[in-house]
Amino acid sequence: MDFERALTDIRAGRPILVYDFDDRERECDMTVASQSVTPAILRTMRREAGGLICTTVPGELAARLGLPFLSDVFWDDSYKYPLLGAMAPSDIPYDRTKSSFGITINHRETYTGITDNDRALTITRFVDAIFREAPEEEIVADLGRHFRAPGHVHLLNTTDRILETRKGHTELCTAMMYMAGVRPSATICEMMGDDGGSMPRDRVEEFAAANGYVLVTGEEILEHWTEWRKSNP
């Protein structure tokens, strides 16, 4: 079964492909467990996917640690920079919730932060930091000590109730990590086409078959997530 194989691939550190919905973005993302990110995987994402490489954070954890939605940062500073308030993302054509973008970060041991080596270091050290067993104040202090912002890794915060109020790739891919039993952070990158748009679904299906990737859909994820939540409230 493709869905079970997708979970197996995630546990093994292999990327999978996630298509959202025909009535939403109509896009596919390449995604991998953030804990498994390597420079080689990021190079694959750049070359075979080509979109923006981002790393997800469960919304409830982001709120506890003080990792804000970027739109909230902009809104809170709009008194000083009114244009930020005017540019608030209130008209996203495929979504009626606010943008999932959080802040951008670099690990302090990186150089420019944009190389595959640098971004892999930032991502893996970040998930090591936020998911470890330690008092929250200690994790917050370590984040400030070891990371700088802005940087070259884009964080994406899920909504508090994953796949209830928002059903974007941020939530879909994070849900896959929960169901796979790995740390619930996904690193994702949109699949781009050769015509200036995103890669259409039929082309994604051909790409997946030709290159050995598992492709799962938003509908499949929602169905399995509903069942998984019954025993994992």
N, CA, C and O of each residue as an XYZ file, in Angstrom:
932
protein
N       0.857     -1.202      0.000
C       0.000      0.000      0.000
C       0.882      1.237      0.000
O       1.817      1.336      0.794
N       0.584      2.194     -0.900
C       1.437      3.355     -1.059
C       1.533      4.192      0.210
O       2.596      4.732      0.518
N       0.418      4.306      0.959
C       0.459      5.151      2.154
C       1.391      4.559      3.197
O       2.174      5.288      3.805
N       1.323      3.272      3.413
C       2.220      2.636      4.374
C       3.661      2.725      3.902
O       4.573      2.908      4.708
N       3.866      2.597      2.608
C       5.223      2.748      2.077
C       5.731      4.168      2.295
O       6.915      4.371      2.564
N       4.839      5.152      2.181
C       5.235      6.536      2.427
C       5.726      6.711      3.859
O       6.740      7.368      4.092
N       5.013      6.127      4.821
C       5.438      6.216      6.217
C       6.769      5.502      6.430
O       7.621      5.971      7.184
N       6.941      4.371      5.764
C       8.203      3.634      5.866
C       9.351      4.460      5.298
O      10.434      4.500      5.881
N       9.124      5.113      4.174
C      10.165      5.944      3.568
C      10.524      7.113      4.471
O      11.698      7.463      4.596
N       9.524      7.722      5.101
C       9.804      8.824      6.021
C      10.683      8.342      7.167
O      11.655      9.003      7.529
N      10.343      7.196      7.733
C      11.136      6.662      8.848
C      12.567      6.352      8.412
O      13.501      6.440      9.209
N      12.728      5.989      7.139
C      14.053      5.647      6.616
C      14.824      6.871      6.140
O      15.955      6.743      5.670
N      14.231      8.051      6.255
C      14.918      9.272      5.857
C      14.849      9.571      4.373
O      15.651     10.345      3.850
N      13.874      8.949      3.684
C      13.731      9.197      2.254
C      12.611     10.210      1.998
O      11.605     10.211      2.707
N      12.780     11.069      0.992
C      11.713     12.021      0.646
C      10.519     11.308      0.017
O      10.660     10.262     -0.615
N       9.345     11.899      0.204
C       8.129     11.466     -0.482
C       7.524     12.694     -1.145
O       8.015     13.809     -0.964
N       6.456     12.491     -1.915
C       5.762     13.590     -2.577
C       4.347     13.691     -2.024
O       3.679     12.678     -1.821
N       3.892     14.925     -1.779
C       2.557     15.165     -1.224
C       1.826     16.169     -2.107
O       2.244     17.319     -2.237
N       0.727     15.718     -2.710
C      -0.144     16.604     -3.489
C      -1.276     17.064     -2.585
O      -1.838     16.262     -1.839
N      -1.621     18.361     -2.644
C      -2.654     18.813     -1.709
C      -4.062     18.509     -2.222
O      -4.553     17.401     -2.008
N      -4.718     19.438     -2.880
C      -6.094     19.216     -3.314
C      -6.338     19.926     -4.638
O      -5.722     20.952     -4.927
N      -7.235     19.375     -5.431
C      -7.579     19.989     -6.719
C      -8.230     21.350     -6.542
O      -8.162     22.188     -7.441
N      -8.871     21.587     -5.377
C      -9.541     22.865     -5.159
C      -8.746     23.789     -4.245
O      -9.284     24.761     -3.716
N      -7.442     23.478     -4.057
C      -6.614     24.359     -3.235
C      -5.437     24.857     -4.077
O      -5.654     25.505     -5.101
N      -4.201     24.571     -3.671
C      -3.054     25.037     -4.451
C      -2.874     24.256     -5.757
O      -2.338     24.767     -6.740
N      -3.345     22.988     -5.735
C      -3.100     22.081     -6.868
C      -1.595     21.936     -7.112
O      -1.121     21.953     -8.248
N      -0.868     21.792     -6.006
C       0.584     21.662     -6.082
C       1.056     20.424     -5.330
O       0.361     19.893     -4.464
N       2.243     19.988     -5.682
C       2.880     18.868     -5.010
C       4.168     19.350     -4.363
O       4.919     20.123     -4.958
N       4.419     18.893     -3.154
C       5.662     19.204     -2.449
C       6.483     17.940     -2.263
O       5.936     16.871     -1.990
N       7.790     18.062     -2.409
C       8.707     17.015     -1.974
C       8.959     17.262     -0.496
O       9.259     18.387     -0.096
N       8.841     16.221      0.320
C       9.004     16.414      1.759
C       9.803     15.280      2.371
O       9.780     14.150      1.884
N      10.508     15.597      3.442
C      11.314     14.629      4.169
C      11.269     15.006      5.643
O      11.065     16.172      5.980
N      11.457     14.035      6.516
C      11.548     14.343      7.943
C      12.730     15.282      8.170
O      13.841     15.013      7.712
N      12.489     16.376      8.873
C      13.563     17.353      9.092
C      14.757     16.733      9.806
O      15.900     17.128      9.576
N      14.488     15.758     10.673
C      15.586     15.115     11.396
C      16.503     14.336     10.464
O      17.630     14.005     10.834
N      16.024     14.037      9.243
C      16.795     13.240      8.287
C      17.448     14.083      7.193
O      18.066     13.536      6.279
N      17.321     15.393      7.274
C      17.859     16.258      6.225
C      19.378     16.133      6.143
O      20.075     16.124      7.158
N      19.866     16.039      4.925
C      21.311     16.030      4.640
C      21.575     17.016      3.504
O      20.640     17.414      2.809
N      22.834     17.417      3.304
C      23.119     18.258      2.142
C      22.688     17.613      0.834
O      22.227     18.311     -0.070
N      22.828     16.289      0.711
C      22.427     15.609     -0.520
C      20.929     15.705     -0.751
O      20.492     15.893     -1.886
N      20.134     15.579      0.307
C      18.687     15.700      0.164
C      18.308     17.117     -0.247
O      17.435     17.292     -1.097
N      18.935     18.121      0.327
C      18.633     19.498     -0.066
C      19.036     19.749     -1.519
O      18.351     20.480     -2.235
N      20.125     19.157     -1.948
C      20.529     19.290     -3.356
C      19.480     18.660     -4.269
O      19.153     19.207     -5.322
N      18.954     17.500     -3.856
C      17.877     16.862     -4.622
C      16.652     17.756     -4.676
O      16.033     17.890     -5.732
N      16.294     18.363     -3.567
C      15.138     19.259     -3.547
C      15.341     20.450     -4.480
O      14.421     20.845     -5.196
N      16.526     21.011     -4.471
C      16.804     22.148     -5.358
C      16.688     21.746     -6.818
O      16.113     22.472     -7.629
N      17.239     20.584     -7.147
C      17.319     20.182     -8.552
C      16.046     19.542     -9.069
O      15.665     19.778    -10.216
N      15.376     18.734     -8.250
C      14.229     17.985     -8.736
C      12.894     18.625     -8.370
O      11.883     18.377     -9.028
N      12.888     19.454     -7.314
C      11.651     20.146     -6.931
C      11.733     21.606     -7.385
O      10.955     22.034     -8.238
N      12.661     22.362     -6.824
C      12.949     23.698     -7.330
C      12.225     24.846     -6.673
O      12.495     26.002     -6.997
N      11.290     24.562     -5.738
C      10.581     25.637     -5.063
C      11.352     26.154     -3.857
O      12.580     26.078     -3.812
N      10.627     26.673     -2.892
C      11.239     27.237     -1.694
C      11.370     26.150     -0.631
O      10.392     25.482     -0.297
N      12.572     25.974     -0.104
C      12.809     24.965      0.922
C      12.453     25.555      2.288
O      12.998     26.581      2.694
N      11.528     24.889      2.993
C      11.025     25.380      4.282
C      10.973     24.236      5.283
O      10.970     23.064      4.905
N      10.933     24.586      6.557
C      10.884     23.605      7.638
C       9.715     23.921      8.556
O       9.573     25.054      9.015
N       8.875     22.925      8.827
C       7.659     23.155      9.610
C       7.888     22.999     11.108
O       8.784     22.282     11.554
N       7.050     23.692     11.863
C       7.065     23.638     13.328
C       5.617     23.470     13.800
O       4.755     24.235     13.366
N       5.315     22.500     14.672
C       3.957     22.402     15.208
C       3.551     23.720     15.875
O       4.306     24.275     16.674
N       2.363     24.212     15.545
C       1.956     25.532     15.997
C       1.947     25.699     17.501
O       2.351     26.742     18.014
N       1.489     24.675     18.217
C       1.420     24.775     19.676
C       2.819     24.910     20.273
O       3.019     25.658     21.230
N       3.789     24.183     19.708
C       5.161     24.279     20.182
C       5.761     25.630     19.817
O       6.454     26.240     20.631
N       5.502     26.100     18.604
C       6.014     27.411     18.183
C       5.520     28.503     19.119
O       6.278     29.397     19.495
N       4.250     28.427     19.493
C       3.694     29.449     20.382
C       4.361     29.402     21.750
O       4.668     30.445     22.328
N       4.585     28.204     22.269
C       5.212     28.079     23.594
C       6.637     28.608     23.598
O       7.086     29.192     24.584
N       7.352     28.401     22.489
C       8.756     28.813     22.433
C       8.931     30.257     21.990
O      10.029     30.805     22.081
N       7.862     30.877     21.512
C       7.967     32.257     21.060
C       8.465     32.383     19.634
O       9.146     33.352     19.297
N       8.131     31.406     18.786
C       8.462     31.473     17.362
C       7.203     31.942     16.631
O       6.300     31.139     16.398
N       7.125     33.219     16.267
C       5.856     33.788     15.800
C       5.593     33.529     14.318
O       6.495     33.168     13.562
N       4.337     33.722     13.924
C       4.014     33.869     12.514
C       4.615     35.193     12.048
O       4.542     36.195     12.759
N       5.200     35.197     10.872
C       5.836     36.416     10.381
C       4.806     37.521     10.175
O       5.113     38.696     10.376
N       3.581     37.155      9.774
C       2.551     38.179      9.586
C       2.237     38.890     10.892
O       1.917     40.079     10.885
N       2.323     38.176     12.024
C       2.085     38.812     13.320
C       3.205     39.789     13.660
O       2.958     40.860     14.214
N       4.435     39.411     13.325
C       5.572     40.317     13.550
C       5.372     41.592     12.744
O       5.555     42.695     13.258
N       4.997     41.434     11.484
C       4.774     42.597     10.622
C       3.629     43.462     11.161
O       3.728     44.688     11.213
N       2.540     42.792     11.561
C       1.391     43.556     12.044
C       1.730     44.328     13.313
O       1.336     45.483     13.476
N       2.464     43.675     14.209
C       2.815     44.333     15.465
C       3.739     45.522     15.245
O       3.782     46.431     16.074
N       4.479     45.528     14.142
C       5.401     46.635     13.859
C       4.823     47.616     12.843
O       5.520     48.518     12.377
N       3.532     47.436     12.499
C       2.944     48.289     11.474
C       2.746     49.732     11.940
O       2.587     50.632     11.115
N       2.756     49.960     13.266
C       2.650     51.329     13.754
C       3.873     52.134     13.319
O       3.788     53.340     13.087
N       5.013     51.444     13.214
C       6.241     52.118     12.803
C       6.406     52.082     11.291
O       6.928     53.020     10.688
N       5.954     50.985     10.687
C       6.043     50.825      9.239
C       4.634     50.524      8.712
O       4.291     49.357      8.525
N       3.825     51.539      8.472
C       2.423     51.327      8.084
C       2.245     50.443      6.860
O       1.224     49.766      6.736
N       3.201     50.434      5.970
C       3.067     49.611      4.773
C       2.954     48.129      5.124
O       2.295     47.378      4.406
N       3.583     47.699      6.211
C       3.491     46.299      6.621
C       2.043     45.916      6.928
O       1.606     44.814      6.599
N       1.311     46.820      7.552
C      -0.094     46.565      7.830
C      -0.917     46.535      6.555
O      -1.821     45.713      6.410
N      -0.604     47.430      5.634
C      -1.336     47.474      4.370
C      -1.108     46.224      3.539
O      -1.970     45.838      2.749
N       0.049     45.586      3.711
C       0.399     44.409      2.924
C      -0.001     43.108      3.616
O       0.407     42.038      3.165
N      -0.779     43.160      4.685
C      -1.187     41.954      5.412
C      -1.818     40.950      4.449
O      -2.632     41.327      3.606
N      -1.440     39.655      4.571
C      -1.922     38.636      3.616
C      -3.355     38.211      3.881
O      -3.603     37.094      4.334
N      -4.302     39.102      3.598
C      -5.710     38.834      3.885
C      -6.480     38.350      2.664
O      -7.686     38.117      2.743
N      -5.801     38.197      1.547
C      -6.494     37.830      0.312
C      -5.788     36.699     -0.427
O      -5.722     36.706     -1.656
N      -5.259     35.727      0.317
C      -4.622     34.579     -0.318
C      -5.688     33.819     -1.102
O      -6.680     33.393     -0.509
N      -5.523     33.635     -2.405
C      -6.620     33.111     -3.231
C      -7.024     31.680     -2.943
O      -8.158     31.299     -3.237
N      -6.132     30.866     -2.373
C      -6.433     29.455     -2.134
C      -6.654     29.149     -0.666
O      -6.857     27.990     -0.305
N      -6.618     30.165      0.194
C      -6.658     29.920      1.637
C      -7.292     31.106      2.332
O      -6.991     32.252      1.997
N      -8.165     30.852      3.294
C      -8.803     31.934      4.038
C      -8.218     32.072      5.433
O      -8.777     32.778      6.272
N      -7.111     31.415      5.688
C      -6.406     31.613      6.952
C      -5.126     32.385      6.660
O      -4.772     32.600      5.500
N      -4.430     32.804      7.725
C      -3.235     33.597      7.472
C      -2.084     32.719      7.004
O      -2.110     31.500      7.175
N      -1.090     33.337      6.422
C       0.077     32.626      5.916
C       0.760     31.853      7.034
O       0.813     32.304      8.179
N       1.282     30.680      6.684
C       1.967     29.859      7.688
C       3.427     30.268      7.889
O       4.112     29.705      8.743
N       3.910     31.242      7.114
C       5.318     31.618      7.239
C       5.652     32.120      8.635
O       4.962     32.973      9.192
N       6.739     31.560      9.189
C       7.307     32.060     10.424
C       8.568     32.857     10.106
O       8.708     33.403      9.012
N       9.468     32.916     11.056
C      10.708     33.659     10.847
C      11.692     32.818     10.032
O      11.443     31.641      9.768
N      12.798     33.423      9.640
C      13.869     32.714      8.943
C      15.094     32.672      9.854
O      15.357     33.614     10.601
N      15.842     31.564      9.781
C      16.948     31.376     10.720
C      18.196     30.820     10.031
O      18.109     30.193      8.975
N      19.335     31.056     10.637
C      20.612     30.392     10.341
C      21.205     29.904     11.656
O      21.079     30.575     12.680
N      21.846     28.753     11.636
C      22.643     28.360     12.796
C      23.876     29.248     12.839
O      24.401     29.625     11.792
N      24.341     29.584     14.024
C      25.474     30.505     14.153
C      26.791     29.891     13.680
O      27.772     30.612     13.494
N      26.828     28.579     13.485
C      28.053     27.961     12.962
C      28.109     27.975     11.439
O      29.107     27.549     10.858
N      27.049     28.459     10.780
C      27.071     28.546      9.324
C      27.839     29.782      8.877
O      28.141     30.670      9.674
N      28.145     29.819      7.593
C      28.856     30.992      7.041
C      27.835     31.919      6.404
O      27.323     32.812      7.079
N      27.519     31.736      5.116
C      26.442     32.554      4.536
C      25.075     32.022      4.928
O      24.116     32.788      5.030
N      24.976     30.706      5.151
C      23.717     30.100      5.531
C      22.927     29.488      4.385
O      21.977     28.745      4.633
N      23.290     29.775      3.134
C      22.480     29.346      2.003
C      22.968     28.046      1.362
O      22.211     27.426      0.614
N      24.163     27.625      1.617
C      24.658     26.412      0.979
C      23.898     25.193      1.500
O      23.266     25.244      2.555
N      23.971     24.098      0.744
C      23.319     22.868      1.200
C      23.881     22.433      2.551
O      23.133     22.004      3.430
N      25.193     22.544      2.715
C      25.800     22.174      3.991
C      25.280     23.052      5.127
O      24.945     22.559      6.204
N      25.216     24.359      4.872
C      24.762     25.290      5.908
C      23.302     25.058      6.268
O      22.953     25.013      7.448
N      22.438     24.909      5.249
C      21.020     24.741      5.551
C      20.743     23.398      6.233
O      19.889     23.308      7.116
N      21.464     22.365      5.821
C      21.286     21.072      6.492
C      21.681     21.180      7.960
O      21.005     20.626      8.827
N      22.766     21.887      8.241
C      23.196     22.087      9.625
C      22.127     22.846     10.407
O      21.764     22.452     11.515
N      21.624     23.936      9.825
C      20.605     24.734     10.510
C      19.362     23.904     10.818
O      18.850     23.939     11.937
N      18.880     23.162      9.832
C      17.638     22.411     10.004
C      17.787     21.309     11.047
O      16.948     21.183     11.938
N      18.845     20.514     10.943
C      18.986     19.391     11.872
C      19.280     19.874     13.293
O      18.770     19.299     14.254
N      20.090     20.915     13.438
C      20.347     21.443     14.775
C      19.088     22.076     15.373
O      18.866     22.023     16.583
N      18.269     22.674     14.503
C      17.027     23.288     14.978
C      16.078     22.235     15.531
O      15.543     22.405     16.627
N      15.860     21.155     14.797
C      14.925     20.130     15.301
C      15.517     19.436     16.525
O      14.776     19.046     17.427
N      16.829     19.276     16.571
C      17.440     18.730     17.784
C      17.135     19.619     18.990
O      16.886     19.132     20.094
N      17.159     20.933     18.754
C      16.968     21.877     19.855
C      15.525     21.915     20.337
O      15.279     21.894     21.543
N      14.568     21.969     19.418
C      13.190     22.217     19.865
C      12.472     20.967     20.360
O      11.484     21.071     21.086
N      12.958     19.784     19.977
C      12.258     18.567     20.388
C      12.965     17.813     21.515
O      12.585     16.687     21.834
N      13.976     18.412     22.114
C      14.660     17.688     23.179
C      13.931     17.849     24.507
O      13.160     18.786     24.711
N      14.200     16.905     25.398
C      13.582     16.932     26.718
C      14.351     17.916     27.593
O      15.441     17.616     28.080
N      13.767     19.089     27.782
C      14.398     20.124     28.599
C      13.341     21.164     28.937
O      12.341     21.275     28.229
N      13.545     21.925     30.003
C      12.605     23.003     30.313
C      12.515     23.986     29.148
O      13.507     24.240     28.465
N      11.336     24.530     28.927
C      11.140     25.432     27.792
C      12.081     26.630     27.848
O      12.610     27.054     26.821
N      12.288     27.172     29.034
C      13.165     28.339     29.132
C      14.596     28.001     28.715
O      15.313     28.851     28.186
N      15.002     26.762     28.956
C      16.339     26.333     28.533
C      16.409     26.201     27.014
O      17.404     26.586     26.400
N      15.347     25.655     26.407
C      15.310     25.535     24.948
C      15.320     26.918     24.306
O      16.029     27.139     23.325
N      14.542     27.847     24.848
C      14.499     29.206     24.318
C      15.873     29.860     24.406
O      16.319     30.510     23.461
N      16.546     29.686     25.550
C      17.881     30.263     25.710
C      18.859     29.669     24.708
O      19.695     30.381     24.152
N      18.754     28.363     24.478
C      19.644     27.714     23.516
C      19.365     28.169     22.085
O      20.293     28.323     21.291
N      18.095     28.385     21.755
C      17.774     28.889     20.420
C      18.411     30.255     20.200
O      18.979     30.516     19.139
N      18.320     31.113     21.186
C      18.946     32.425     21.068
C      20.460     32.353     21.006
O      21.102     33.172     20.348
N      21.029     31.373     21.689
C      22.477     31.228     21.731
C      23.032     30.660     20.422
O      24.122     31.035     19.989
N      22.287     29.769     19.807
C      22.836     29.018     18.680
C      22.276     29.396     17.309
O      22.780     28.921     16.291
N      21.243     30.240     17.261
C      20.650     30.609     15.974
C      20.548     32.124     15.862
O      20.410     32.838     16.855
N      20.621     32.589     14.615
C      20.407     34.011     14.343
C      19.255     34.158     13.358
O      18.974     33.262     12.561
N      18.596     35.311     13.432
C      17.487     35.593     12.519
C      17.570     37.063     12.091
O      17.870     37.924     12.918
N      17.310     37.363     10.815
C      16.853     36.453      9.760
C      17.972     35.565      9.241
O      19.153     35.796      9.498
N      17.556     34.539      8.500
C      18.521     33.606      7.930
C      17.995     33.012      6.643
O      17.160     33.616      5.969
N      18.481     31.828      6.297
C      18.154     31.229      5.009
C      17.250     30.001      5.095
O      16.909     29.418      4.066
N      16.860     29.603      6.296
C      15.888     28.522      6.451
C      14.559     29.139      6.859
O      14.450     29.772      7.909
N      13.547     28.945      6.013
C      12.216     29.490      6.267
C      11.439     28.527      7.163
O      11.253     27.360      6.817
N      10.991     29.020      8.308
C      10.141     28.216      9.182
C       8.676     28.415      8.799
O       8.262     29.511      8.420
N       7.908     27.345      8.904
C       6.473     27.383      8.662
C       5.770     26.859      9.910
O       6.021     25.729     10.328
N       4.899     27.658     10.508
C       4.167     27.238     11.697
C       2.822     26.639     11.294
O       2.072     27.245     10.529
N       2.521     25.460     11.804
C       1.203     24.891     11.557
C       0.164     25.653     12.378
O       0.509     26.422     13.276
N      -1.104     25.430     12.060
C      -2.169     25.911     12.933
C      -2.202     25.045     14.196
O      -1.626     23.958     14.226
N      -2.871     25.530     15.218
C      -2.909     24.798     16.493
C      -3.517     23.417     16.332
O      -2.989     22.440     16.863
N      -4.627     23.325     15.601
C      -5.312     22.056     15.388
C      -5.035     21.614     13.954
O      -5.736     22.000     13.019
N      -4.010     20.805     13.808
C      -3.527     20.435     12.483
C      -4.636     19.780     11.663
O      -5.308     18.855     12.120
N      -4.809     20.280     10.451
C      -5.766     19.772      9.466
C      -7.224     19.978      9.867
O      -8.120     19.339      9.314
N      -7.461     20.869     10.825
C      -8.835     21.255     11.143
C      -9.145     22.633     10.567
O     -10.095     22.789      9.799
N      -8.349     23.625     10.935
C      -8.609     24.982     10.456
C      -7.824     25.312      9.192
O      -8.153     26.277      8.501
N      -6.808     24.542      8.881
C      -6.022     24.779      7.667
C      -5.537     23.437      7.150
O      -5.145     22.565      7.925
N      -5.566     23.279      5.828
C      -5.190     21.998      5.225
C      -4.123     22.209      4.152
O      -4.215     21.652      3.058
N      -3.118     23.011      4.471
C      -2.035     23.275      3.538
C      -0.931     22.243      3.640
O      -0.991     21.333      4.466
N       0.080     22.391      2.796
C       1.214     21.471      2.835
C       1.929     21.510      4.187
O       2.475     20.500      4.631
N       1.925     22.678      4.841
C       2.543     22.761      6.171
C       1.918     21.735      7.105
O       2.620     21.012      7.813
N       0.580     21.679      7.098
C      -0.122     20.756      7.982
C      -0.094     19.323      7.455
O       0.107     18.383      8.224
N      -0.294     19.154      6.152
C      -0.319     17.806      5.574
C       1.008     17.083      5.819
O       1.027     15.925      6.237
N       2.102     17.774      5.557
C       3.414     17.122      5.697
C       3.779     16.911      7.163
O       4.401     15.905      7.505
N       3.399     17.846      8.031
C       3.654     17.658      9.457
C       2.841     16.486      9.987
O       3.335     15.713     10.808
N       1.602     16.343      9.530
C       0.776     15.206      9.939
C       1.428     13.895      9.539
O       1.371     12.919     10.287
N       2.048     13.862      8.363
C       2.741     12.640      7.930
C       3.868     12.291      8.893
O       4.106     11.114      9.162
N       4.563     13.297      9.414
C       5.650     13.036     10.360
C       5.111     12.473     11.666
O       5.692     11.548     12.234
N       4.001     13.030     12.144
C       3.370     12.485     13.350
C       3.011     11.018     13.149
O       3.311     10.175     13.994
N       2.364     10.720     12.020
C       1.899      9.349     11.781
C       3.061      8.387     11.568
O       2.936      7.197     11.855
N       4.189      8.887     11.070
C       5.366      8.039     10.878
C       6.112      7.805     12.188
O       6.953      6.911     12.272
N       5.809      8.603     13.207
C       6.465      8.419     14.504
C       7.835      9.050     14.603
O       8.633      8.674     15.461
N       8.123     10.022     13.719
C       9.391     10.745     13.796
C       9.123     12.105     14.432
O       7.979     12.425     14.756
N      10.162     12.897     14.611
C       9.935     14.236     15.149
C       9.016     15.001     14.194
O       9.249     15.006     12.985
N       7.983     15.643     14.721
C       6.953     16.225     13.854
C       7.340     17.545     13.199
O       6.689     18.570     13.401
N       8.397     17.501     12.421
C       8.809     18.633     11.601
C       9.157     18.098     10.228
O       9.936     17.154     10.098
N       8.575     18.704      9.202
C       8.845     18.298      7.820
C       9.624     19.401      7.112
O       9.361     20.586      7.315
N      10.569     19.011      6.293
C      11.212     19.966      5.399
C      10.623     19.743      4.022
O      10.623     18.621      3.514
N      10.119     20.814      3.412
C       9.311     20.693      2.210
C       9.800     21.635      1.117
O      10.451     22.644      1.389
N       9.470     21.282     -0.134
C       9.849     22.111     -1.283
C       8.869     21.836     -2.421
O       8.654     20.681     -2.786
N       8.280     22.879     -2.978
C       7.307     22.724     -4.047
C       7.958     22.178     -5.315
O       9.103     22.498     -5.637
N       7.195     21.342     -6.027
C       7.636     20.811     -7.310
C       7.292     21.827     -8.399
O       6.123     22.145     -8.616
N       8.313     22.330     -9.075
C       8.127     23.323    -10.120
C       8.149     22.673    -11.504
O       8.834     21.673    -11.717
N       7.401     23.246    -12.432
C       7.374     22.748    -13.803
C       8.375     23.478    -14.683
O       9.127     24.331    -14.211
N       8.380     23.141    -15.954
C       9.298     23.760    -16.907
C       8.629     24.857    -17.719
O       9.237     25.398    -18.642
N       7.384     25.194    -17.390
C       6.635     26.179    -18.167
C       6.387     27.464    -17.396
O       5.568     28.287    -17.806
N       7.091     27.642    -16.278
C       6.889     28.833    -15.457
C       5.871     28.654    -14.361
O       5.683     29.557    -13.545
N       5.199     27.501    -14.316
C       4.230     27.229    -13.256
C       4.666     26.050    -12.407
O       5.786     25.556    -12.535
N       3.766     25.605    -11.539
C       4.065     24.422    -10.746
C       3.908     23.177    -11.611
O       3.235     23.207    -12.641
N       4.535     22.083    -11.184
C       4.441     20.838    -11.942
C       3.033     20.278    -11.821
O       2.576     20.039    -10.703
N       2.322     20.058    -12.934
C       0.952     19.530    -12.853
C       0.923     18.118    -12.308
O       1.921     17.397    -12.351
N      -0.240     17.730    -11.793
C      -0.358     16.452    -11.107
C       0.031     15.269    -11.992
O       0.717     14.357    -11.531
N      -0.399     15.272    -13.261
C      -0.068     14.123    -14.112
C       1.429     14.012    -14.336
O       1.966     12.909    -14.435
N       2.103     15.152    -14.417
C       3.567     15.131    -14.581
C       4.233     14.680    -13.286
O       5.243     13.977    -13.323
N       3.682     15.074    -12.148
C       4.210     14.619    -10.855
C       4.100     13.108    -10.751
O       5.028     12.442    -10.293
N       2.962     12.568    -11.177
C       2.759     11.118    -11.122
C       3.785     10.400    -11.988
O       4.313      9.361    -11.593
N       4.069     10.950    -13.167
C       5.091     10.364    -14.042
C       6.469     10.450    -13.390
O       7.246      9.496    -13.433
N       6.762     11.596    -12.789
C       8.056     11.803    -12.122
C       8.220     10.818    -10.968
O       9.284     10.221    -10.807
N       7.165     10.647    -10.163
C       7.232      9.736     -9.018
C       7.502      8.312     -9.484
O       8.350      7.626     -8.914
N       6.787      7.858    -10.519
C       6.953      6.492    -11.019
C       8.349      6.282    -11.596
O       8.948      5.222    -11.410
N       8.867      7.290    -12.297
C      10.160      7.152    -12.955
C      11.323      7.201    -11.972
O      12.398      6.669    -12.249
N      11.105      7.847    -10.812
C      12.219      8.075     -9.887
C      12.053      7.380     -8.538
O      12.853      7.595     -7.628
N      11.031      6.557     -8.407
C      10.885      5.752     -7.201
C      10.361      6.470     -5.987
O      10.604      6.039     -4.860
N       9.634      7.576     -6.194
C       9.043      8.297     -5.064
C       7.611      7.828     -4.827
O       6.893      7.499     -5.772
N       7.207      7.800     -3.578
C       5.810      7.570     -3.236
C       5.081      8.903     -3.305
O       5.585      9.919     -2.825
N       3.889      8.897     -3.904
C       3.050     10.083     -3.978
C       1.774      9.833     -3.184
O       1.062      8.863     -3.442
N       1.481     10.702     -2.219
C       0.228     10.616     -1.469
C      -0.530     11.923     -1.651
O       0.065     12.965     -1.927
N      -1.841     11.858     -1.495
C      -2.684     13.026     -1.701
C      -3.240     13.560     -0.389
O      -3.232     12.875      0.634
N      -3.719     14.792     -0.440
C      -4.340     15.378      0.734
C      -5.514     14.572      1.233
O      -5.699     14.426      2.441
N      -6.322     14.039      0.305
C      -7.461     13.222      0.720
C      -7.018     11.989      1.500
O      -7.624     11.636      2.512
N      -5.959     11.336      1.026
C      -5.456     10.153      1.729
C      -4.951     10.518      3.123
O      -5.203      9.807      4.096
N      -4.239     11.631      3.200
C      -3.691     12.047      4.492
C      -4.819     12.370      5.463
O      -4.775     11.956      6.621
N      -5.828     13.102      5.003
C      -6.959     13.429      5.879
C      -7.644     12.163      6.392
O      -7.989     12.073      7.570
N      -7.839     11.193      5.509
C      -8.501      9.944      5.908
C      -7.697      9.216      6.977
O      -8.250      8.796      7.994
N      -6.401      9.066      6.753
C      -5.568      8.348      7.724
C      -5.367      9.162      9.004
O      -5.278      8.596     10.094
N      -5.295     10.487      8.873
C      -5.121     11.336     10.045
C      -6.321     11.232     10.978
O      -6.159     11.193     12.197
N      -7.518     11.186     10.413
C      -8.729     11.047     11.218
C      -8.698      9.754     12.024
O      -9.060      9.745     13.201
N      -8.272      8.673     11.401
C      -8.173      7.395     12.105
C      -7.058      7.421     13.143
O      -7.232      6.926     14.257
N      -5.902      8.002     12.775
C      -4.759      8.048     13.681
C      -5.088      8.855     14.936
O      -4.671      8.505     16.039
N      -5.844      9.943     14.750
C      -6.175     10.807     15.876
C      -7.084     10.113     16.900
O      -7.094     10.492     18.071
N      -7.833      9.118     16.474
C      -8.716      8.418     17.403
C      -7.930      7.721     18.514
O      -8.399      7.615     19.647
N      -6.741      7.251     18.176
C      -5.899      6.588     19.181
C      -4.731      7.449     19.629
O      -3.931      7.036     20.469
N      -4.633      8.660     19.061
C      -3.558      9.598     19.439
C      -4.158     10.996     19.613
O      -3.838     11.907     18.849
N      -5.016     11.166     20.601
C      -5.732     12.460     20.764
C      -4.787     13.583     21.154
O      -5.220     14.722     21.329
